[in-house]
């Protein structure tokens, strides 16, 4: 199976920036794409494999897996996520965003 997506390093980055608690993981939406290129059965099989081999720890803690099939799906996914975090003034989320920005800024400086 070809898997070009979030790597273990990127997952470690997410955990390092935001933690891996259920509170944090429920704010993560993992999206599968290219459903129009394969049969439904093949897509379901690939999705199951990705979930169980790469995303299981996140899903077990509350992350949601969604399918991007058509453009309207992207809008709905973003709207649902915004509703989820709309009233969230969590210090953990704000600290995680700052950590992520700091790390990305450091990485960009190293590359430049």
Protein Blocks (a to p, Z undefined) as FASTA:
>chain_A
ZZddddfklmmmmmmmnopafklmmmpccddehklmpcfklmmmmmmmmmmmmmmmmmmn
opacdddfbfklmmmmmmmmmmmmmmmccfklmmmmmmmmmmmmmmmmmmZZ
